[in-house]
Amino acid sequence: MGRIALHDIRKSFGAVDVLKGIDLTIEEGELAVFVGPSGCGKSTLLRMIAGLDRPTSGRIEINGTDVTARGAADRGLAMVFQSYALYPHMTVRANMAFGLENTRMSRAEIDSRISEAATLLEIGPLLARRPGQLSGGQRQRVAIGRAIVRRPTAFLLDEPLSNLDAELRVSMRAELSALHDRLGATMIHVTHDQVEAMTMADRIVVMRAGRVEQVDTPLNLYNRPANLFVAGFIGAPGMNLWPAEAAQGRVRIAGGPEVALALPDGPLTLGLRPQHLVLQGDGPLSLRVELVEALGAESVVHGALSGGTRVLAVLPGQPGLKRGDSIALGFDPGLVHAFGAAGQRL
């Protein structure tokens, strides 16, 4: 069991409201990722769930039991921190055993749990070493192993990959996802990296300024963002967002052309993923190239329309473009996103 429900969670530090009424349910066995820009409240919310901080108001339930007033030790959760938080003078085995020894668990049971976790994480040969003798990825495995041996109701991971280099982060993402599949446990993972969120989550909780903007599967967030913030935050590179005016089945892009799109009349914002633009000789978007990032398998083209509106396109392969070139781009109207004056999806 590992169902976590949050009801109108609010947190204030003096006059500053950090969490502004969070209602959210994490289902049993789900890998949920909290994502958002720095300062949005995602780590604060995780600390509320862990019991490290108390909400100003609201209710937290774990498996149907109100745990709002309970301390961290009485919630049955295990947390993995960004800094690993390993005891430097202890061996890997001692780090993993420490929390269990404090519960007066038998030595045989402790050894059994450590052996099982070490096999699962492939850290058996490291048990006699100390943290200073380990790489960043190995330390992260030990920190996760220390959580696993507790057999918690749910795992809480607070930016556990942010201290790793880029290549190791990619491999550790895959390892954490595989670990979740093997354990079948509830996990809540906090990150500011939306690519990390997209590749790992069953559901993503997108936060901004202490509020939840949208909760959905990664592909639903990508394909149907609820508002301008989610549209701009999810996806790499970010979505093109162009101010526009619709009238009688035509849409005029600010600083750009008029295109045929059946949208409600009035001011709006058009959104289009850079990956959905294609080179097209008679395409409606006439672009002057300002920068080309040649990545081999694809090229990221930065440019501007004649009126100055910025455009970002991700084109397949190596089209041989350079600064100063003039090109025409087309797109499938079915892939266009439209947002009203209030920023909500139309």
VENCOR-V259928 format. One record per backbone hydrogen bond with DSSP energy under -1.0 kcal/mol. NH is the residue of the N-H (numbers start at 1). CO is the residue of the C=O. If there is no record, write none. Layout:
NH&CO, NH&CO
This chain:
4&26, 5&61, 6&24, 7&59, 9&22, 10&57, 11&19, 13&16, 16&13, 18&11, 19&11, 20&210, 21&9, 22&9, 24&6, 26&4, 30&27, 32&187, 33&203, 34&189, 35&205, 40&37, 45&41, 46&42, 47&43, 48&44, 49&45, 50&46, 51&47, 52&47, 53&47, 56&10, 57&10, 59&7, 61&5, 62&65, 63&3, 65&62, 67&60, 70&67, 74&71, 75&72, 78&154, 80&156, 84&81, 85&83, 90&87, 92&129, 93&127, 95&91, 96&92, 97&93, 98&94, 101&97, 102&98, 103&100, 104&101, 105&100, 110&106, 111&107, 112&108, 113&109, 114&110, 115&111, 116&112, 117&113, 118&114, 119&115, 120&116, 121&117, 123&118, 126&123, 127&124, 129&126, 133&130, 134&131, 139&135, 140&136, 141&137, 142&138, 143&139, 144&140, 145&141, 146&142, 147&143, 148&144, 149&145, 151&148, 153&76, 155&186, 156&78, 157&188, 158&80, 159&190, 164&161, 169&165, 170&166, 171&167, 172&168, 173&169, 174&170, 175&171, 176&172, 177&173, 178&174, 179&175, 180&176, 181&177, 182&178, 183&179, 184&180, 187&30, 188&155, 189&32, 190&157, 191&34, 197&193, 198&194, 199&195, 200&196, 201&197, 202&31, 203&31, 204&216, 205&33, 206&214, 207&35, 208&211, 210&40, 211&208, 213&206, 214&206, 216&204, 221&217, 222&218, 223&219, 224&220, 228&343, 231&227, 232&228, 233&229, 234&230, 240&272, 242&270, 244&268, 245&252, 246&266, 247&250, 250&247, 251&259, 252&245, 253&257, 254&243, 256&253, 259&251, 261&249, 263&261, 266&246, 268&244, 269&339, 270&242, 271&337, 272&240, 276&273, 277&274, 278&330, 280&328, 283&280, 285&329, 287&327, 288&304, 289&325, 290&302, 291&302, 293&300, 295&298, 297&295, 299&315, 300&293, 301&313, 302&291, 303&311, 304&288, 305&309, 307&255, 308&305, 311&303, 313&301, 314&274, 315&299, 317&297, 324&289, 325&322, 327&287, 329&285, 330&278, 335&332, 336&333, 337&271, 339&269, 340&344, 343&340, 345&226, 346&338
